[in-house]
Amino acid sequence: DQQVKQNSPSLSVQEGRISILNCDYTNSMFDYFLWYKKYPAEGPTFLISISSIKDKNEDGRFTVFLNKSAKHLSLHIVPSQPGDSAVYFCAASARDYGQNFVFGPGTRLSVLP
Amino acid sequence: DADVTQTPRNRITKTGKRIMLECSQTKGHDRMYWYRQDPGLGLRLIYYSFDVKDINKGEISDGYSVSRQAQAKFSLSLESAIPNQTALYFCATSEPGQGAWTGELFFGEGSRLTVL
């Protein structure tokens, strides 16, 4: 059973609007969460992270929210741009995992001009 | 030049053949990883190495082996390839985290393997 879930395989958003990508996890030991972005024919690249001691982290147009009680995090992109079209992976880590990451299946975001 | 380089980028092989995917890095990181990506499953950890003398199995190590030849080199081998090993393979590196920070992964561009 997947410990990190991204239940929306795809999402389409109009340019300039907000994109919200969701991620749920089942292991309460996870204490660090990251979002990666992946373009076709490239490796994933780090986007933004959040520690379990915080509930929000912001970096420019990207904000990640963490709700520990619901075991849920979300990535907000405002405003969305066509260059944001990519696959977004949520990843979680726990110290008893040897600091290894468990990845979700990804959400393909399409930002329409 | 890429900090994490994978070779080959694409490979088609036949069932039963031995295949090696190579990874080299110039980031100076001690930690190296091999992941595979399958549609709908995300990235799954095959093997990881926290230094040259440390090799650990990941979530899906069966059918795979690795070799850490140097700090900068980490190879993944399929001793006898089978069709369900058809996937996109990624090498990654990281540094140990500081405090609450577990350290981000830096990925190569991927090696697409097709086993017929």
Boltz contact constraints between the chains, C-beta under 6 A:
constraints:
  - contact:
      token1: [A, 32]
      token2: [B, 102]
      max_distance: 6.0
  - contact:
      token1: [A, 42]
      token2: [B, 109]
      max_distance: 6.0
  - contact:
      token1: [A, 43]
      token2: [B, 90]
      max_distance: 6.0
  - contact:
      token1: [A, 43]
      token2: [B, 107]
      max_distance: 6.0
  - contact:
      token1: [A, 43]
      token2: [B, 108]
      max_distance: 6.0
  - contact:
      token1: [A, 43]
      token2: [B, 109]
      max_distance: 6.0
  - contact:
      token1: [A, 43]
      token2: [B, 110]
      max_distance: 6.0
  - contact:
      token1: [A, 44]
      token2: [B, 107]
      max_distance: 6.0
  - contact:
      token1: [A, 46]
      token2: [B, 104]
      max_distance: 6.0
  - contact:
      token1: [A, 51]
      token2: [B, 100]
      max_distance: 6.0
  - contact:
      token1: [A, 93]
      token2: [B, 102]
      max_distance: 6.0
  - contact:
      token1: [A, 99]
      token2: [B, 97]
      max_distance: 6.0
  - contact:
      token1: [A, 99]
      token2: [B, 102]
      max_distance: 6.0
  - contact:
      token1: [A, 103]
      token2: [B, 42]
      max_distance: 6.0
  - contact:
      token1: [A, 103]
      token2: [B, 43]
      max_distance: 6.0
  - contact:
      token1: [A, 104]
      token2: [B, 42]
      max_distance: 6.0
  - contact:
      token1: [A, 105]
      token2: [B, 40]
      max_distance: 6.0
  - contact:
      token1: [A, 105]
      token2: [B, 41]
      max_distance: 6.0
  - contact:
      token1: [A, 105]
      token2: [B, 42]
      max_distance: 6.0
  - contact:
      token1: [A, 106]
      token2: [B, 42]
      max_distance: 6.0
